[in-house]
Amino acid sequence: MKNLLKILPWLVIASFAWSLGFFYNVYFGGLIGRLRGMYYNKVALAGELEDSKRLIIVGGSGAHYTVNSQLMGEKLGIPVFNFGLDGNLGLNVIFPTILEQVRPGDIVLIIPEYLMLLDEDGIGDRSTYFGFAIGKPGLGGIPPKKFGQDTFGLGVPSLRSLTKSTIDIVKKAEDPDYVPDYYADPITDWGDPTKTWERKSKWWEMAVKKPITPHSIARIKQFREELEAKEATLLISLPLIYGSTDEKTMKNVKKTAEELSKIAPTIYDKESLNLWTDSNLFADTHYHLKEEARVMRSKELIEQLQPIINQ
């Protein structure tokens, strides 16, 4: 009993510190906190589109940072909304999250990054965290062991994140308009980002080392069925990347396109396979585009989507 009384104050302090870390990471700052804020903003904005038919673009940051939804809506003649979130959430979390926002008559265009297409279980590094952030712990069927480890980690920030958070707080105090990192910048009424990030390191061509996994095929099929149950339609686009054109990559991308086409209409450039080779068009990652390139990509999507939507 005496030993318990000795360690009790430390347990209280540790619990308090963990709670502070959890609150900061989920609700105030950190990537998950910012992603949570962007998600709720997108939910509110998408809900304001009252048309019976909407085109909703779904994916990770490779969707969020690659299109001009306003331009697409003007040319296609229907409201287009960018519901891109974060690829590290995984298909198991992104799909049920988006499904809640879908209405009868909607057309859902998924642009899944290879990070998701090549995943073996549909669960990403941030799946557990995001579930907590939106009040749905365990969303996506997180395995118990991972759920426990991730939950503990939410309240135990690393030295790097503590340093980064401290710098953010200081800069925010000096400049109220300071935007700390991804997903914190304002979005347009169509869900698009208003900031372009710049790459600091040297470019290298991204290779696609294998085709889409059986789990991803099954999960996208399930999503199609869930959409059809809500009287909505699924379309798929291959992701656009700064990629390698080596034989193995081309083969794996073609195989991926072939498998996706069996699930739903799949759009992509049949010659380039959406593998762009000019790094000057890309912002900070192999998926994110500069503003002028987003317009190019959107015009390409408009051309590919127009016949399908008209039909």
C-alpha positions in Angstrom: 0.0 0.0 0.0 2.8 2.4 0.9 4.6 1.6 -2.5 1.3 2.4 -4.3 1.0 5.7 -2.5 4.6 6.6 -3.5 4.0 6.0 -7.2 0.4 7.4 -7.2 1.6 11.0 -7.7 3.8 9.9 -10.6 0.8 8.1 -12.2 -1.3 11.2 -11.9 1.4 13.3 -13.5 1.9 10.8 -16.3 -1.8 10.6 -16.9 -2.1 14.4 -17.0 0.8 14.7 -19.4 -0.6 12.0 -21.6 -4.0 13.7 -21.7 -2.3 17.0 -22.6 -0.5 15.3 -25.4 -3.6 13.6 -26.6 -5.6 16.8 -26.6 -2.9 18.7 -28.5 -2.4 16.1 -31.1 -6.1 15.4 -31.8 -7.8 18.7 -31.2 -5.4 21.6 -31.2 -2.2 21.0 -33.3 -0.2 18.4 -35.0 -1.0 16.9 -38.4 -4.1 14.9 -37.1 -5.6 18.0 -35.5 -5.2 20.0 -38.8 -6.5 17.1 -40.9 -9.5 16.9 -38.5 -10.2 20.6 -39.1 -9.9 20.3 -42.8 -12.3 17.2 -42.8 -15.0 19.1 -40.9 -14.6 22.1 -43.2 -15.1 19.9 -46.2 -18.1 18.1 -44.7 -19.8 21.5 -44.1 -19.0 22.9 -47.6 -20.0 19.7 -49.4 -23.3 19.8 -47.5 -24.1 23.2 -48.9 -24.2 21.8 -52.5 -27.9 21.2 -53.0 -27.9 19.8 -56.5 -29.2 16.3 -57.0 -26.1 15.3 -58.9 -22.6 16.1 -57.6 -19.2 14.8 -58.6 -17.3 14.1 -55.5 -13.5 13.5 -55.8 -12.2 11.1 -53.2 -8.6 10.1 -52.3 -5.6 11.2 -50.2 -3.5 14.3 -50.6 -2.9 13.1 -54.1 -6.4 14.1 -54.8 -6.5 17.1 -52.6 -3.5 18.8 -54.1 -4.0 17.9 -57.8 -7.3 19.3 -59.2 -9.2 22.6 -59.7 -12.7 21.6 -58.8 -14.2 25.0 -59.7 -12.9 24.7 -63.2 -14.1 21.1 -63.5 -17.6 22.1 -62.3 -17.9 24.9 -64.8 -17.0 22.7 -67.7 -18.9 19.6 -66.7 -22.0 21.4 -65.8 -22.4 19.8 -62.4 -21.0 20.8 -58.9 -17.6 19.2 -58.3 -16.2 18.9 -54.8 -12.7 17.9 -53.8 -13.0 15.5 -50.8 -9.4 14.5 -50.9 -8.0 13.8 -47.4 -4.8 11.9 -46.5 -3.4 8.8 -48.2 -2.1 7.5 -44.9 -5.6 7.0 -43.6 -6.0 3.9 -45.9 -9.0 2.7 -47.9 -10.6 1.1 -44.9 -11.0 4.5 -43.2 -11.4 6.8 -46.2 -14.3 4.9 -47.8 -16.7 4.7 -44.8 -15.8 8.4 -43.9 -16.8 9.5 -47.4 -19.8 7.2 -47.7 -21.6 9.1 -44.9 -21.5 12.3 -47.1 -22.8 10.6 -50.3 -26.4 11.3 -51.5 -28.5 9.6 -54.1 -27.5 10.7 -57.6 -23.9 11.5 -56.7 -21.0 10.4 -58.9 -18.0 9.5 -56.8 -14.6 9.6 -58.5 -11.8 7.9 -56.5 -8.2 8.8 -57.3 -6.4 6.5 -54.9 -2.7 6.9 -54.5 -0.4 3.8 -55.0 0.2 4.0 -51.3 -3.3 2.8 -50.9 -3.6 0.6 -53.9 -0.5 -1.4 -53.0 -1.5 -1.8 -49.3 -2.1 -5.2 -47.9 -4.8 -4.5 -45.3 -6.3 -1.1 -46.1 -5.1 0.5 -42.8 -2.7 3.4 -42.9 -0.3 4.9 -40.3 -2.9 7.5 -39.4 -6.0 5.4 -39.4 -6.3 5.0 -35.6 -5.5 8.7 -35.0 -8.1 10.0 -37.4 -10.8 7.7 -36.0 -10.2 9.3 -32.6 -10.1 12.8 -34.1 -13.6 12.5 -35.6 -15.1 10.7 -32.6 -15.1 7.2 -34.1 -12.3 5.2 -32.4 -11.6 2.0 -34.3 -13.1 3.2 -37.6 -11.9 0.9 -40.4 -11.6 -2.2 -38.3 -8.2 -1.5 -36.7 -6.6 -4.6 -35.2 -6.6 -4.5 -31.4 -2.8 -4.5 -31.0 -2.3 -1.6 -33.4 -5.2 0.2 -31.9 -3.7 0.0 -28.5 -0.2 1.0 -29.6 -1.5 3.9 -31.6 -3.8 5.1 -28.9 -0.9 5.2 -26.4 1.2 7.0 -28.9 -1.4 9.8 -29.4 -0.5 11.1 -25.9 3.3 10.6 -26.1 4.7 13.1 -28.6 8.2 12.6 -29.8 11.0 15.2 -29.2 10.8 16.2 -32.8 7.0 16.9 -32.6 7.4 18.7 -29.3 10.1 21.0 -30.9 8.0 21.5 -34.0 4.9 22.4 -31.9 6.9 24.9 -29.8 8.2 26.6 -32.9 4.6 26.7 -34.3 3.3 28.4 -31.2 6.1 31.0 -31.2 5.6 31.8 -34.9 1.8 32.0 -34.5 2.3 34.5 -31.7 4.5 36.6 -33.9 2.3 36.3 -37.0 -1.4 35.5 -36.6 -1.6 34.5 -40.3 1.2 31.9 -40.0 0.2 28.5 -41.4 2.1 25.7 -39.6 1.9 22.9 -42.0 -0.2 20.6 -44.3 -4.0 20.9 -44.2 -3.9 24.1 -42.1 -4.3 26.5 -45.0 -7.9 27.6 -45.9 -9.7 25.7 -48.6 -12.0 27.0 -51.4 -15.8 26.5 -51.5 -15.0 23.5 -53.8 -12.7 21.9 -51.3 -9.4 22.7 -53.1 -6.3 23.9 -51.2 -5.2 27.5 -51.4 -1.5 26.9 -50.8 1.2 25.2 -52.9 4.1 23.7 -51.0 7.6 23.7 -52.4 10.0 20.7 -52.5 13.3 21.1 -50.6 15.0 17.9 -51.7 16.2 16.5 -55.0 13.7 14.8 -57.3 13.8 11.2 -58.2 11.4 9.2 -60.4 8.9 7.1 -58.5 8.7 3.4 -59.4 5.6 1.3 -59.0 7.0 -2.0 -57.7 3.9 -4.2 -57.8 0.3 -4.1 -59.1 -2.8 -3.4 -57.0 -3.2 -5.9 -54.1 -6.1 -8.3 -53.6 -7.3 -6.4 -50.5 -7.5 -3.1 -52.4 -9.5 -4.8 -55.2 -11.9 -6.3 -52.7 -12.3 -3.1 -50.8 -13.0 -1.0 -53.8 -15.6 -3.5 -55.0 -17.2 -3.3 -51.6 -17.2 0.5 -51.9 -18.9 0.3 -55.3 -21.7 -1.9 -53.8 -22.1 0.5 -50.9 -22.4 3.4 -53.3 -25.0 1.6 -55.4 -27.0 0.9 -52.3 -27.2 4.6 -51.8 -28.1 5.1 -55.6 -24.7 6.7 -56.3 -22.2 5.8 -59.0 -18.5 4.9 -58.8 -15.8 6.1 -61.2 -12.0 5.5 -60.8 -9.0 7.3 -62.0 -5.4 6.1 -61.9 -3.4 8.5 -59.8 -1.1 10.9 -61.5 2.5 10.9 -60.4 6.0 12.0 -61.3 7.0 8.5 -62.2 9.5 6.2 -63.8 8.8 4.8 -67.2 10.8 1.6 -66.7 9.4 -1.6 -67.9 8.4 -3.0 -64.5 6.5 0.2 -63.5 4.7 0.3 -66.8 3.7 -3.4 -66.5 2.4 -2.9 -62.9 0.5 0.2 -63.7 -1.2 -1.5 -66.7 -2.1 -4.4 -64.5 -3.5 -2.1 -61.9 -5.6 -0.3 -64.5 -6.9 -3.6 -65.9 -8.0 -4.8 -62.5 -9.7 -1.4 -61.6 -11.5 -1.4 -65.0 -13.2 -4.7 -63.9 -14.7 -2.9 -60.9 -15.9 0.4 -62.5 -15.2 2.7 -65.4 -11.5 3.7 -65.0 -10.1 6.8 -66.7 -6.4 7.5 -67.4 -4.2 8.5 -70.3 -3.6 5.3 -72.3 -0.2 6.5 -73.6 1.4 8.0 -70.5 -0.5 5.8 -67.9 -0.6 9.0 -65.8 3.1 8.9 -65.4 4.3 12.5 -65.9 8.0 12.9 -66.5 8.4 16.7 -66.0 9.3 17.4 -62.3 8.7 21.1 -62.9 5.0 20.4 -62.8 5.1 19.0 -59.3 5.1 20.9 -56.1 6.6 19.0 -53.1 5.8 15.4 -53.6 5.4 12.9 -56.5 1.6 13.4 -56.3 1.1 17.1 -55.5 0.9 19.5 -58.5 1.7 23.2 -58.9 -1.3 25.5 -59.6 -0.8 25.6 -63.4 -0.4 21.8 -63.5 -3.6 21.4 -61.5 -5.4 23.2 -64.3 -3.7 20.9 -66.9 -4.8 17.8 -64.8 -8.3 19.1 -64.4 -8.7 19.7 -68.2 -7.5 16.2 -68.8 -10.1 14.8 -66.3 -12.8 16.9 -67.9 -12.1 15.4 -71.3 -12.2 11.9 -69.9 -15.3 12.4 -67.7 -17.5 14.3 -70.1 -18.6 11.3 -72.2 -19.3 9.2 -69.1 -21.3 11.9 -67.4 -23.3 12.7 -70.5 -24.1 9.1 -70.9 
